[in-house]
Amino acid sequence: MRNGIELLVRRVSVIPSSSFHLLPRFCSVSSASPSSKLFIGGLSWSVDEQSLKDAFSSFGEVSEVRIAYDKESGRSKGFGFVDFAKEDDALSAKDAMDGKGLLGRPLRIGFALERVRGGPVVVPPFGKSKRDRERVFK
């Protein structure tokens, strides 16, 4: 496993810097790029949208609240999203509420990553070369 990680690091380090202009479209670092949408993890099954909105509305105007539910059981999956009107309100809510309890469970809060659909996902080759793989299967 360690050799695989080292190989991946070596392959990434040889990517020309001109290739990195595409990365911001597909990648985001949650702590470095604040947005107005927060990911809320560690939700109790009894939390609903209204109670989540009430818990976060003291930090600013909440424009949308969504909780993920299981399709079959209808029960909460334990995470959701709170979208604020302003980035500053989201930042202050994250700082104040991360690790605090809501209905008996500590919350894990981070900035939500935007989901990109339909875009190409480029994965560098990993492991054996094509020539070596063909040799194994022949």
C-alpha positions as CSV (number, residue, x, y, z in Angstrom):
1,M,0.0,0.0,0.0
2,R,2.8,2.4,0.9
3,N,4.5,1.8,-2.4
4,G,1.3,2.6,-4.2
5,I,0.9,5.9,-2.4
6,E,4.5,6.8,-3.2
7,L,4.0,5.9,-6.8
8,L,0.8,8.1,-7.0
9,V,2.7,11.0,-5.4
10,R,5.5,10.7,-7.9
11,R,3.0,10.5,-10.8
12,V,1.1,13.6,-9.6
13,S,4.3,15.5,-9.1
14,V,5.2,15.1,-12.8
15,I,2.0,16.6,-14.1
16,P,2.8,19.8,-15.8
17,S,1.5,22.9,-14.0
18,S,-0.5,23.9,-17.1
19,S,-2.8,21.0,-16.3
20,F,-3.9,22.4,-13.0
21,H,-6.1,25.0,-14.5
22,L,-8.9,22.4,-14.7
23,L,-8.6,21.3,-11.0
24,P,-10.7,24.0,-9.4
25,R,-13.7,23.0,-11.5
26,F,-13.6,19.4,-10.1
27,C,-11.9,19.7,-6.8
28,S,-12.6,21.9,-3.7
29,V,-10.9,22.0,-0.4
30,S,-13.6,22.5,2.2
31,S,-11.6,24.5,4.8
32,A,-9.9,26.8,2.2
33,S,-12.9,27.7,0.1
34,P,-15.8,28.9,2.2
35,S,-19.2,29.0,0.6
36,S,-22.7,29.8,1.9
37,K,-23.7,26.1,2.0
38,L,-22.7,24.0,5.0
39,F,-22.6,20.2,5.3
40,I,-24.1,19.1,8.6
41,G,-23.1,15.6,9.7
42,G,-24.0,13.6,12.8
43,L,-27.7,14.5,12.8
44,S,-30.0,12.6,15.1
45,W,-32.8,10.7,13.4
46,S,-35.3,12.9,15.2
47,V,-34.0,16.1,13.6
48,D,-36.3,17.6,10.9
49,E,-35.8,20.6,8.5
50,Q,-37.6,23.0,10.8
51,S,-35.5,22.1,13.9
52,L,-32.3,22.3,11.9
53,K,-33.3,25.7,10.5
54,D,-34.2,26.9,14.0
55,A,-30.8,25.8,15.3
56,F,-28.9,27.8,12.6
57,S,-31.1,30.8,12.0
58,S,-29.5,32.7,14.9
59,F,-26.4,33.1,12.7
60,G,-28.1,34.8,9.8
61,E,-30.7,34.3,7.1
62,V,-31.1,30.6,6.2
63,S,-32.2,30.3,2.6
64,E,-32.6,26.5,2.4
65,V,-32.4,23.4,4.6
66,R,-32.2,19.9,3.3
67,I,-31.9,16.6,5.1
68,A,-31.0,13.4,3.3
69,Y,-33.5,10.6,3.8
70,D,-33.3,6.9,3.0
71,K,-35.7,6.0,0.2
72,E,-36.8,2.7,1.6
73,S,-37.2,3.4,5.3
74,G,-37.9,7.2,5.1
75,R,-35.5,7.7,8.0
76,S,-32.8,10.4,8.0
77,K,-29.4,9.3,6.8
78,G,-27.8,11.5,9.5
79,F,-26.6,14.4,7.4
80,G,-28.0,17.4,5.7
81,F,-27.2,20.9,4.3
82,V,-27.9,24.4,5.5
83,D,-27.6,27.2,2.9
84,F,-27.1,30.7,4.1
85,A,-27.8,34.0,2.2
86,K,-24.2,35.2,3.1
87,E,-20.9,33.4,3.3
88,D,-20.0,35.3,6.5
89,D,-23.0,33.9,8.2
90,A,-22.1,30.4,7.1
91,L,-18.6,30.8,8.4
92,S,-19.7,32.1,11.8
93,A,-22.3,29.2,12.1
94,K,-19.6,26.7,11.2
95,D,-17.2,28.0,13.8
96,A,-19.8,28.2,16.5
97,M,-21.7,24.9,15.9
98,D,-19.0,22.5,14.9
99,G,-18.8,19.9,17.7
100,K,-21.8,21.2,19.6
101,G,-24.7,18.9,20.4
102,L,-28.1,19.0,18.7
103,L,-30.7,16.7,20.2
104,G,-28.1,14.6,21.9
105,R,-25.6,14.2,19.1
106,P,-22.5,16.3,18.3
107,L,-22.5,17.9,14.9
108,R,-19.7,17.7,12.3
109,I,-19.9,20.8,10.1
110,G,-17.9,21.7,7.0
111,F,-18.4,23.6,3.8
112,A,-20.3,21.7,1.3
113,L,-18.6,20.8,-2.0
114,E,-20.5,21.5,-5.2
115,R,-21.5,18.4,-7.1
116,V,-20.2,18.4,-10.7
117,R,-22.2,16.2,-13.1
118,G,-21.3,15.2,-16.6
119,G,-17.7,16.5,-16.4
120,P,-14.8,14.3,-17.3
121,V,-13.0,12.6,-14.5
122,V,-9.4,12.0,-15.3
123,V,-7.6,9.3,-13.3
124,P,-3.9,8.9,-14.0
125,P,-2.8,5.3,-14.7
126,F,-1.8,3.4,-11.6
127,G,0.2,0.3,-11.2
128,K,1.4,-1.8,-14.1
129,S,1.8,-0.5,-17.6
130,K,-0.5,-1.6,-20.4
131,R,2.2,-3.7,-21.8
132,D,2.7,-5.6,-18.5
133,R,-1.1,-6.1,-18.1
134,E,-1.4,-7.6,-21.6
135,R,1.5,-10.0,-20.8
136,V,-0.4,-11.3,-17.8
137,F,-3.6,-12.0,-19.7
138,K,-2.0,-13.7,-22.8
